[in-house]
Amino acid sequence: MHASRGTQKRSAGLGLALLSAFAFGGSGVAAKPLIEAGLDPLHVVWLRVAGAALIMLPVAWRHRNLVRERPALLAGFGLFAVAGVQACYFAAISRIPVGVALLVEYLAPALVLGWVRFVQRRPVTRAAALGVVLAVGGLACVVEVWAGLSFDTLGLLLALGAACCQVGYFVLSDHGGQEGKGGDGRGVEPPPPLGVIAYGLIVGALVLTVVARPWGMDWSLLGGTAGMNGTGVPAWLLLGWIVLVATVLAYGTGVVSVRVLSPQVAGVVACLEAVIATVLAWVLLGEHLSAPQLIGGFVVLTGAFIAQSSAPKPPSGPVAAGAGAAAAATESELSAGRASH
């Protein structure tokens, strides 16, 4: 009986993880036609984040105590995982193919290990080092370095900026979580991921409002159509997909799936996001990648997964077993929920 329930629960978790990967993978494909129709990439990001923040307001109210308990974590999530990652990613796909931008962003797990090894001076495993080498080597194939970086250099730098924003959030999340102790010195429970996501979206929307200045946006474009590989699609429909499916549904199913599955299994499924985005861009936008780029993309994902699954664990002991372990658990849940797209 218990084994049957466990199997059903695991199957449901895998289904939710797949749904989350598909939802996140479709964000760039829906956003790029809006950008090509005349909307500024920052305006598209603002519409996405502000719309999702409005929908998540009831969740934010339910977890309003987080504002007092974890202000640094909420600010970090909003600035890096929401505003920074999405602004850089959407700006990148306005200049380079969706699949390439997302594959560059998958350097984030390797960059996290670089921070751990050279800044924190903590040892990393040989498997993790191998993952970094694979990710960098695969990226060289994706951007076709032998052709002298055939893609737009600024677009590649923006995609790399999205990866760096993910690293900044992971580091801040780990540091802030280690300080999360109660008044008696004991470790506190990890903050609910959905609450962090809700407030991250609110913070991100506020930051992007100042940066994007949406009052200067041409709102009439949302009433028109956007071209998707020669086919006109209502702009409001694409925006609705970005907000409801690629943001709210994607974050929610990602968080729930990682609670059911282990972070390692959820991480494997999350890597399918890049595959899904590349396939959707190929079919819906006509963005074709060459054979070396596809092989390089596979190597990037393999290296990213090895680096992610080989990340050093928090030190054992009374402190780590409380706040430190809680921070690691929260970070795994949020990152598997994809703070990026």
Secondary structure, DSSP 8 states (H G I E B T S, - for coil): -HHHHHHHHHHHHHHHHHHHHHHHHTHHHHHHHHHHTT--HHHHHHHHHHHHHHHTHHHHHHTTTHHHH-HHHHHHIIIIIIIIHHHHHHHHHTTS-HHHHHHHHTTHHHHHHHIIIIIS-----HHHHHHHHHHHHHHHHHTTGGGT--S-HHHHHHHHHHHHHHHHHHHHHHHHHHT-B-TTS-B-----HHHHHHHHHHHHHHHHHHHH-GGGS-GGGGGSEEEETTEEEEHHHHHHIIIIIIIIIHHHHHHHHHHHS-HHHHHHHHTHHHHHHHHHIIIII-----HHHHHHHHHHHHHHHHHHHT------SHHIIIIIHHHHHHHHHHHHT-S--
